Amino acid sequence: MTRILEVTDLILRDAHQSLMATRMAMEDMVPACEDLDNAGFWSLECWGGATFDSCIRFLNEDPWERLKMFRKLLPKTKLQMLLRGQNLLGYRHYEDTVVERFVAKAAEHGMDVFRVFDALNDVRNLQTSIKAVKKAGKHAQGTICYTVSPLHTVEAFVDMAARLKEMGSDSICIKDMAALLKPQPAYDLVKGIKEKCGKDTLVHLHCHATTGVTLVSYMKAIEAGCDIVDTAISSLSLGPGHNPTESLVEMLEGTGIETRLDMKRLLKVRNYFKTIRPRYKEFLSDITGVETEIFNSQIPGGMISNMESQLKQQGAGDKLEEVLLEVPRVRKISGFPPLVTPSSQIVGTQAVFNVLMGPYKVLTGEFADLMLGYYGETIGPKDPEVLEKARAHAKKDPITCRPADLQKPEWEALRADALALKGCNGTDEDVLTFAMFPQVAPKFFGTRDQGPKNLGKDPSKADPAPAAAPKAGAAAQPTGPVKYAVTINGQTHNVTVAAAR
């Protein structure tokens, strides 16, 4: 008897987030939607993650209108989004009413599947979102952020899956954002969830491709009973992205397991995005092959490309390797959090500061909050010395409660502040946009009427050749301080480093 494996394609969201810093314009996705809608996918991930931020920060595009357009263009297929639990799509915890309003609006505009995760795997930060999704009559996917440390075990992840199901999750997602899930743990984890939560529990596996091992992990997970896997059309896959959709289909031949996918449609989509990819060359990650050292740094695919881009922009591209080595040290000191938004940015930025300024000479406010429990509970203890530095920096004490319990009702204040902005249309959608990105939304509201931007370029129209860089050893060492700008959570931290003497 043939068994059906369902597939979610990420081409409309995580694929371009991981490979080209989330810069793809909506107009470059529209032509592929008919084929995607008829290809036989279980769902299409098309919203959430960093797309909301990128839409208003770079593309002058209303993300709510993007969602409405996808719903219109993809009538046959479930739409899926990535939601950061109590953080929504922003970078801080929001009061419960704001979370509930956001979920209700996303559902109203056509979202079907809400993949809800917490960066620290603190299930307390998922309860409001999952409850709101269920209230809206949509599919709540409780998510485990897979990571590796001395404290993370298959048994602990299985126990978390059971808690997520008890909270009302319709399916369980194993989210391997850094390509860390090796084949045997993949088998053991899926098998363990099925045994503890019931064979009828839908298990959905999401893996990046960065380390080169996860297509094999998919096969082992499928053998253990995995129901759904995430892939990306091959022309926007691999590197810090994902495993190719077409390769998954071919891999299953002769196994007694099949997908519902129409290969002719897939190849049309592949060929289309093959023509689009060169237009975004300036945003493409330099990481195109296999990076097994990620097993040490554990930085997820989307963050590698963004960190790489930021360091290059600041003339500090040569510091990337040092930063990658520093990340696991920062992670250990902060209690072994999984590295996924926003914890990946928080740990990564602190690693940058440590490399440029010296270990913990400068703390970001976000890192201090992570140390003090204001993002939630980590699986491991915090380094006492750095914890004290965080307490002194933040001028507040550590907490152990659910962070959102400290939040006061904020909707009316957010609404008043948003309505005072030029260009705000007064809708709940605009208030939510402002709530998540208060520094970026005012500019977006003011320019929205100018219409969306497309940052892609015609590859046939080459830019003028840049001035030749000085040859190695030809330039004198800098005599003054070097300035860097490190951006996290929409805020830029200016760091000045004295020149070596």
Secondary structure, DSSP 8 states (H G I E B T S, - for coil): --EE-EEEE-TTTHHHHHHHTT---GGGTGGGHHHHHTTT-SEEEEEETTHHHHHHHTS---HHHHHHHHHHH-TTSEEEEEE-GGGTTSSS---HHHHHHHHHHHHHTT--EEEE--TT--GGGTHHHHHHHHHTT-EEEEEEE---STT--HHHHHHHHHHHHHTT-SEEEEEETTS---HHHHHHHHHHHHHHH-TTSEEEEEEB-TTS-HHHHHHHHHHTT--EEEEB-GGG-STTSB-BHHHHHHHTTTTTEE----HHHHHHHHHHHHHHGGGGGGGS-S--S--TTHHHH---HHHHHHHHHHHHHTT-GGGHHHHHHHHHHHHHHTT-----TTHHHHHHHHHHHHHHH-TTSS--HHHHHHHHTTT---SS---HHHHHHHHHHHTS----S-GGGG----HHHHHHHHHTSTT---SHHHHHHHHH-TTTHHHHHHHGGG--------TTS----------TTTS---SS-EEEEEEETTEEEEEEE----
